[in-house]
Amino acid sequence: MDSPTNTFNPNKRLKEESVSNLKGTSMMELFLLITTLSMLLFLRSVYSSSKKGVK
């Protein structure tokens, strides 16, 4: 396989350089996202069910 400096396609080289130092998503980030979304859905359901009884 050609090295990034020897490739004929400059776009491919730029893309490989831009994503080469990315770390990805950590477990903490996933936990925070899932927890936040779960709490928002829970609070929305509690709020909507409490409004049904009020006229």
Distance bins in CASP14 RR format, pairs under 12 A and 6 or more apart:
PFRMAT RR
TARGET T0000
AUTHOR 0000-0000-0000
RMODE 2
METHOD distances of the structure
MODEL  1
1 7 0 0 0 0 1 0 0 0 0 0 0
1 12 0 0 0 0 0 1 0 0 0 0 0
1 16 0 0 0 0 0 1 0 0 0 0 0
2 8 1 0 0 1 0 0 0 0 0 0 0
2 9 0 0 0 0 1 0 0 0 0 0 0
2 12 0 0 0 0 1 0 0 0 0 0 0
2 13 0 0 0 0 1 0 0 0 0 0 0
2 16 0 0 0 0 0 1 0 0 0 0 0
3 12 0 0 0 0 0 1 0 0 0 0 0
3 13 0 0 0 0 1 0 0 0 0 0 0
3 16 0 0 0 0 1 0 0 0 0 0 0
3 17 0 0 0 0 0 1 0 0 0 0 0
4 10 0 0 0 0 1 0 0 0 0 0 0
4 11 0 0 0 0 0 1 0 0 0 0 0
4 12 1 0 0 1 0 0 0 0 0 0 0
4 13 1 0 1 0 0 0 0 0 0 0 0
4 14 0 0 0 0 1 0 0 0 0 0 0
4 15 0 0 0 0 1 0 0 0 0 0 0
4 16 1 0 1 0 0 0 0 0 0 0 0
4 17 1 0 0 1 0 0 0 0 0 0 0
4 18 0 0 0 0 0 1 0 0 0 0 0
4 19 0 0 0 0 0 1 0 0 0 0 0
4 20 0 0 0 0 1 0 0 0 0 0 0
5 12 0 0 0 0 0 1 0 0 0 0 0
5 13 1 0 0 1 0 0 0 0 0 0 0
5 14 0 0 0 0 0 1 0 0 0 0 0
5 16 0 0 0 0 0 1 0 0 0 0 0
5 17 0 0 0 0 0 1 0 0 0 0 0
6 12 0 0 0 0 0 1 0 0 0 0 0
6 13 0 0 0 0 1 0 0 0 0 0 0
7 13 1 0 1 0 0 0 0 0 0 0 0
7 14 0 0 0 0 0 1 0 0 0 0 0
7 15 0 0 0 0 0 1 0 0 0 0 0
7 16 0 0 0 0 1 0 0 0 0 0 0
7 17 0 0 0 0 0 1 0 0 0 0 0
9 15 0 0 0 0 1 0 0 0 0 0 0
9 16 0 0 0 0 0 1 0 0 0 0 0
10 16 0 0 0 0 0 1 0 0 0 0 0
10 17 0 0 0 0 0 1 0 0 0 0 0
11 17 0 0 0 0 0 1 0 0 0 0 0
11 18 0 0 0 0 0 1 0 0 0 0 0
12 18 0 0 0 0 0 1 0 0 0 0 0
12 19 0 0 0 0 0 1 0 0 0 0 0
13 19 0 0 0 0 0 1 0 0 0 0 0
13 20 0 0 0 0 0 1 0 0 0 0 0
14 20 0 0 0 0 0 1 0 0 0 0 0
15 22 0 0 0 0 0 1 0 0 0 0 0
16 22 0 0 0 0 0 1 0 0 0 0 0
23 29 0 0 0 0 0 1 0 0 0 0 0
24 30 0 0 0 0 0 1 0 0 0 0 0
25 31 0 0 0 0 0 1 0 0 0 0 0
25 32 0 0 0 0 0 1 0 0 0 0 0
25 33 0 0 0 0 1 0 0 0 0 0 0
25 34 0 0 0 0 0 1 0 0 0 0 0
26 32 0 0 0 0 1 0 0 0 0 0 0
26 33 0 0 0 0 0 1 0 0 0 0 0
27 33 0 0 0 0 0 1 0 0 0 0 0
27 34 0 0 0 0 0 1 0 0 0 0 0
28 34 0 0 0 0 0 1 0 0 0 0 0
28 35 0 0 0 0 0 1 0 0 0 0 0
29 35 0 0 0 0 0 1 0 0 0 0 0
29 36 0 0 0 0 0 1 0 0 0 0 0
30 36 0 0 0 0 0 1 0 0 0 0 0
30 37 0 0 0 0 0 1 0 0 0 0 0
31 37 0 0 0 0 0 1 0 0 0 0 0
31 38 0 0 0 0 0 1 0 0 0 0 0
32 38 0 0 0 0 0 1 0 0 0 0 0
32 39 0 0 0 0 0 1 0 0 0 0 0
33 39 0 0 0 0 0 1 0 0 0 0 0
33 40 0 0 0 0 0 1 0 0 0 0 0
34 40 0 0 0 0 0 1 0 0 0 0 0
34 41 0 0 0 0 0 1 0 0 0 0 0
35 41 0 0 0 0 0 1 0 0 0 0 0
35 42 0 0 0 0 0 1 0 0 0 0 0
36 42 0 0 0 0 0 1 0 0 0 0 0
36 43 0 0 0 0 0 1 0 0 0 0 0
37 43 0 0 0 0 0 1 0 0 0 0 0
37 44 0 0 0 0 0 1 0 0 0 0 0
38 44 0 0 0 0 0 1 0 0 0 0 0
38 45 0 0 0 0 0 1 0 0 0 0 0
39 45 0 0 0 0 0 1 0 0 0 0 0
39 46 0 0 0 0 0 1 0 0 0 0 0
40 46 0 0 0 0 0 1 0 0 0 0 0
40 47 0 0 0 0 0 1 0 0 0 0 0
41 47 0 0 0 0 0 1 0 0 0 0 0
41 48 0 0 0 0 0 1 0 0 0 0 0
42 48 0 0 0 0 0 1 0 0 0 0 0
42 49 0 0 0 0 0 1 0 0 0 0 0
43 49 0 0 0 0 0 1 0 0 0 0 0
43 50 0 0 0 0 0 1 0 0 0 0 0
44 50 0 0 0 0 0 1 0 0 0 0 0
44 51 0 0 0 0 0 1 0 0 0 0 0
45 51 0 0 0 0 0 1 0 0 0 0 0
45 52 0 0 0 0 0 1 0 0 0 0 0
46 52 0 0 0 0 0 1 0 0 0 0 0
47 53 0 0 0 0 0 1 0 0 0 0 0
47 54 0 0 0 0 0 1 0 0 0 0 0
48 54 0 0 0 0 0 1 0 0 0 0 0
END
